[in-house]
Amino acid sequence: MAQRRSLRHPRPLTQAAAAVLVTGLALVLPGATAAPRVPRVVDVPSRPAFVRPQAAPERPALVGQVLEPSTVLRTENPGRLQILLADGRSFRLGGNALLRIEPTLLDLVRGRIIAWIDPGSKGTTPLRVRTRVGTASIQGTTVFIEATAEKVLFLSWEGEVNVRADDGTAYRLTSGQRLEATPQGWKGPHRMDGAEARKRRRTSELLNGFQAPMQTLPVIERELGLSP
């Protein structure tokens, strides 16, 4: 007589075994674990835009690329990109830009940058952006900087921006104020008029056209009474 096979259902996994199985799946399934806390590219809405790691050749910027210390970012019009830093702070770059990510600051050689710290952020260290004429520091703020051969423009879109010139002079900008460094000297800070603020909001390539969010944009519009 043929031996009868057991038709009993297999015993259910114990709680401990199930936990081990779930943990193993989390290690292999894409997106199952939290994103690493490292600087990375989160958006490249237009090109040319490039990344050059330290001691490595330049290559096109790609969403998801991890950025090592001293990485150089470069854009050519109309190229733009958005970066998420390890501490959760963000910036966008464009306008024939050249920028180096240093451990404690962003070193802007040329081009345009808009950098921000999310509302309610718990960080205590200001985000600093260095230019050839001085360094801007922000905390819970949104700053725009444009560095060209003719001048360097600092603009507070919302919140307080502190600028320390290389000669030691300190400036403080509040929402909607701008400060310029020219060959003739520093001008400002003074507040943008409504027409300039509305035009910049409508036409800025760093405020518009990105898929990745900019968390302080509603704050800017509320502070300055603007709409897209």
C-alpha positions in Angstrom: 0.0 0.0 0.0 1.3 3.4 -0.9 2.3 5.6 2.0 -0.3 8.4 2.6 1.1 11.9 2.6 0.3 14.2 5.4 -2.2 16.9 4.3 -1.7 19.0 7.4 -0.9 22.7 6.7 2.6 23.8 7.7 2.9 25.4 11.1 2.7 29.2 11.1 5.9 31.1 11.5 6.8 32.1 15.0 6.9 35.8 15.7 10.7 35.8 15.8 11.0 34.0 12.5 8.6 36.4 10.9 10.6 39.3 12.1 13.8 37.9 10.6 12.0 37.3 7.3 10.6 40.9 7.2 14.1 42.3 8.0 15.7 40.3 5.2 13.1 41.6 2.7 13.7 45.1 3.8 17.4 44.8 3.0 16.8 43.7 -0.6 13.6 45.4 -1.7 14.2 48.8 -3.4 12.8 51.7 -1.3 12.2 49.6 1.7 14.8 51.4 3.8 15.1 55.1 4.6 17.1 57.3 2.3 20.8 57.7 3.4 21.7 60.9 5.1 24.2 62.0 2.5 24.3 64.9 0.0 22.7 63.9 -3.2 21.2 65.2 -6.4 17.4 65.3 -6.2 16.4 67.1 -9.4 17.9 68.0 -12.8 15.2 69.9 -14.7 17.4 71.1 -17.5 20.9 70.5 -18.8 23.9 70.9 -19.2 24.6 70.1 -15.5 27.7 68.3 -14.2 29.2 66.7 -11.1 32.9 66.4 -10.5 34.0 64.3 -7.5 37.3 65.1 -5.9 40.2 63.5 -8.0 37.7 62.1 -10.5 36.5 63.3 -14.0 33.4 65.4 -14.5 30.3 63.6 -15.5 26.6 64.5 -16.2 24.5 65.1 -13.1 22.0 62.3 -12.4 19.1 62.2 -9.9 20.2 60.1 -6.9 23.9 60.7 -7.3 25.7 60.8 -4.0 28.0 63.8 -3.6 31.3 63.3 -1.7 33.1 66.1 0.2 34.7 68.7 -2.1 32.5 67.7 -5.1 32.3 70.5 -7.7 29.0 71.2 -9.4 28.8 73.1 -12.7 26.0 74.2 -14.9 25.8 75.9 -18.3 22.7 77.8 -19.3 19.9 76.6 -19.3 21.2 73.8 -17.0 19.9 73.6 -13.4 20.0 71.2 -10.5 18.7 70.8 -7.0 20.8 69.3 -4.1 19.7 67.9 -0.8 22.4 68.1 1.8 23.0 65.5 4.6 21.5 67.8 7.2 18.3 68.2 5.2 19.0 71.6 3.9 18.7 72.3 0.2 19.8 74.5 -2.7 19.3 75.0 -6.4 22.0 76.0 -8.8 22.0 77.6 -12.3 23.2 80.3 -14.6 26.7 79.1 -15.8 27.4 78.2 -12.2 30.5 76.7 -10.5 30.2 75.6 -6.8 32.2 73.4 -4.5 30.6 71.6 -1.6 32.8 71.9 1.4 32.3 70.2 4.8 31.1 73.5 6.5 29.9 75.7 3.6 29.1 76.1 0.0 31.8 77.8 -2.1 30.1 79.7 -5.0 32.7 80.7 -7.6 30.1 82.0 -10.1 26.5 81.7 -11.1 23.2 81.7 -9.2 22.1 79.8 -6.1 19.0 79.8 -4.0 19.5 78.0 -0.7 17.0 77.4 2.1 16.4 75.8 5.5 13.0 74.2 6.0 10.6 76.0 8.3 10.8 74.4 11.8 14.2 72.9 11.2 15.9 71.9 14.5 19.4 72.6 13.2 21.5 75.1 15.1 24.4 75.6 12.7 23.8 78.2 10.0 24.1 77.3 6.3 26.9 79.4 4.9 27.5 80.3 1.2 30.9 81.9 0.5 31.6 84.2 -2.5 34.6 86.1 -3.7 33.4 89.2 -1.7 31.9 87.8 1.5 29.9 85.0 3.1 26.2 84.7 3.6 24.8 82.8 6.6 21.2 81.7 6.9 19.1 79.9 9.5 15.4 79.2 8.9 15.8 81.4 5.8 15.8 81.5 2.0 18.7 83.3 0.3 19.4 84.1 -3.4 22.9 84.9 -4.5 24.1 85.8 -8.0 27.9 86.1 -8.6 29.0 87.6 -12.0 32.1 89.3 -13.1 30.5 92.7 -12.5 28.9 92.2 -9.1 27.7 89.9 -6.4 24.0 90.2 -5.4 22.6 88.9 -2.1 18.9 88.8 -1.7 16.7 87.6 1.2 13.6 86.0 -0.1 12.3 85.5 3.4 13.8 85.6 6.9 17.1 87.0 8.1 20.3 86.7 6.1 23.6 87.8 7.6 26.4 88.8 5.2 30.0 89.3 6.4 32.2 91.1 3.8 35.8 90.0 3.4 36.8 93.4 5.0 34.9 92.4 8.1 31.9 94.6 7.6 28.6 92.9 8.7 25.3 93.4 7.0 21.8 92.0 7.9 19.1 91.6 5.4 15.4 90.9 6.2 12.6 89.6 3.9 12.7 91.2 0.5 15.9 93.1 1.0 18.9 93.1 -1.4 22.6 93.9 -1.0 25.1 94.4 -3.9 28.9 94.3 -4.0 30.3 96.2 -7.0 33.7 97.5 -8.0 32.5 100.9 -6.6 31.6 99.4 -3.2 28.7 97.9 -1.3 25.2 99.1 -2.0 22.3 98.5 0.4 20.7 96.7 2.0 17.5 98.1 0.6 14.1 96.6 0.0 13.0 95.5 -3.5 10.0 97.3 -4.8 6.9 95.3 -5.5 7.4 95.2 -9.3 10.9 93.7 -9.0 9.8 91.1 -6.4 6.8 90.0 -8.6 9.0 89.8 -11.7 11.6 87.8 -10.0 9.0 85.4 -8.6 7.5 85.0 -12.1 10.6 84.6 -14.2 13.3 83.1 -11.9 14.6 79.8 -13.2 15.5 78.7 -9.7 12.0 79.3 -8.3 10.1 77.7 -11.2 10.2 74.5 -13.3 11.5 72.0 -10.6 9.7 68.8 -9.7 11.5 68.5 -6.3 9.7 70.7 -3.8 11.0 73.9 -2.3 9.4 74.0 1.2 9.9 77.7 1.8 8.2 78.9 -1.4 4.8 79.3 0.3 6.5 81.3 3.0 8.1 83.6 0.4 4.8 84.3 -1.3 3.1 85.0 2.1 5.9 87.2 3.3 6.1 89.3 0.2 2.5 89.1 -1.0 3.4 87.3 -4.2 1.8 84.7 -6.4 3.4 82.6 -9.2 
